[in-house]
Amino acid sequence: MITKKWLIDFKKRILIILLFLLVHLVPLFSQAEPDDLVYSLDTVDISASKNISPLRGSGTGQIILDMDYLESLPKFMGNTDPLGVARMLPGVRTSNEYDGRLNIDGGGNGHNVLSLSGVPLYNVNHLLGFFSTFIPSHYESMSLSRAPITAQSPNRIGGELVFHPAEDSIAGTLSGELSVGLLSTQGTVKIPTGRHSSLTLSLRDSYINLLYSKWLNTEDLNMNYSFFDSNVTWTCHLNDRNTLTADAYWGSDKVKFDVDTYLADIGFKWGNNAEALHWTHKNRAGTLFLKQTLFRTEHHNRFEIRHEDLSMNMPTGITDYGYMLKMDYKQLSMGIDALSHNTQIQSPVIAGTYNATEMKPVRQNNCECSAYVDYTRSLSECFSLSLGVRGNCFFMDKRSFRSVDPSMTIAYHNDDNGWDVSLNLTQRHQYLFQTGVTDYGLPIEFWFTADKNHEPQYMRGLTLSGSVPLFNGGYSLSTSVYYRLLYNQLDYYGSLMDFLSTDYSLYDHLIKGEGRNYGVDVMLTKNTGNLLGWISYSYGRALRNFSAAGMEGWYPARHERRHELDLLLTYKTGKRWEPSCTFVAADGTPFTAPEYFYLINYNVFAKYGEYNAYRLRPYMRMDLSVNIELNHRNGSFIKEHGLSVSAYNVLCRNNDISYQMKIYDDKIYYSHISFVSTVLPTISYYCKF
């Protein structure tokens, strides 16, 4: 029986069905009769600028550079120097050709750390810094941090330059590259060792004296030199979350000087060995990252000088055994660093003089342990706060040092306009010192640790950094302002002649003082288009104050360059050739000049003026290069090959490295010493397979 209620429910159901059909059939009808709903539009072009810059920066001042980019840069004698490119980054001061040290934001070479995936290396340079140390094709990237802005930064009061092998990628097929130049040959080969593992081998050997023996000689100085480098990296992906990496570096240099003026023979033999085992782990959610490293690193130097019946040997070195643990979990980062230092201090062994004192090698054995934690918290949509603390313990004979180093960073990031700004306050202790009788970057400079008579050096600093993209990301502008106070600084006050005296002791020639570094760095980077590169300007002061006669008051450090302009550009022509250019102009480094000379019993004496009050002439250099790709068969074993033509010092600038006193026509004067005063062209062949 049909009731009124049933009829009302039936009508509701019919209405719902009609609405359903109406909603779904209208689009169907519109597809069946498109003429009424189709609109004609003009052609629309959608484009965007892709950032292809090999140089990446952050608001905290860290800079990362892809190593592939170095292939297009000028190659001195067939080699691109990664350290030379790093010196063209803002805040890193240019060194002379004879100086291979790394000076960052006013800090000396001993204040900074150079590492392979966190494993430190000591006194790493070739031919006093003139040739490349590392093989670029073996590494994926290098990163520069100009200050220890987080708690996980190592115990150094300066910056950090890290080379990163390609740990995440596995070679699927046999590949590599080879470069043959006039001074050396280097090559890298990547070998698959399984479905989830591969081996990367790199080697470089030199034969400088075959063609350039005369070029190595300067006035009154003849040189015989050779070096080699080698790298081995084995990477195995155990599974999606665990990776095992074994990494090693071995390098050695051998040089002999014949000094005609003094009828002396001087020999150096130095090198570095580093071996490390890394294990990384990630959880399934990607919120946990864990890395553990076991390593050993060693630097050794054998210095010998012979003059008639006189002979002197000064072996030095440092060996570290260490363990590092790092864990990142969400906004928290923590870890442990433990190192055992075994240092051999410069202790001359002398024969053939009136000095009959027997000097035994002095060794130091101590342990350095640190634990750190960093925590980052978002304060708002744009602001974040990072707090860190690093606790240190340094153990040695009969004494230990303990310190707590805090750090704080306030950062601003805006996704809409790309602004990155950060303010960092930090304190850091360092338990290693580097010094020596020369400031040329020679391996005669050595390391020693804090002890009962010399407390650790430490730094307190402030850094304001920022970066902003320009013209839709085609360019980027970054700047950094810093001010740092240095305490417990040590320096060597003496010369090689001190070793001939009786009862020589290093500690009798060490002076203590303090320092302050401040300055500003600016860099404009071209990120897109055929023209890539950057231009940077740095102004900085590195002032020191030591309690020694003739060094009263504040004076500039020996490595200070107040002004420096760096330009690095590469141009992609779209054809088979690719030119590049580097240019650097910098203020001269300080030195102490004599005011007048006088003779006493036919011996020359000099009266020196104010300490480091004079400067060498300004430094300026331009290098040009072009890579020319040669034709090759498709499908052949060689994927790419060509020629690299470079010219070093195309301006023929006579840059000073030092000065010396001379006697000419019974007159005494001092003159500047330079190394390269003409253009040095070179050509090399490269291939990739």
Order of alpha helices (4+ residues) and beta strands (2+ residues): alpha-beta-beta-alpha-beta-beta-beta-beta-beta-beta-beta-beta-beta-alpha-beta-beta-beta-beta-beta-beta-beta-beta-beta-beta-beta-beta-beta-beta-beta-beta-beta-beta-beta-beta-beta-beta-beta-beta-beta-beta-beta-beta-beta-beta
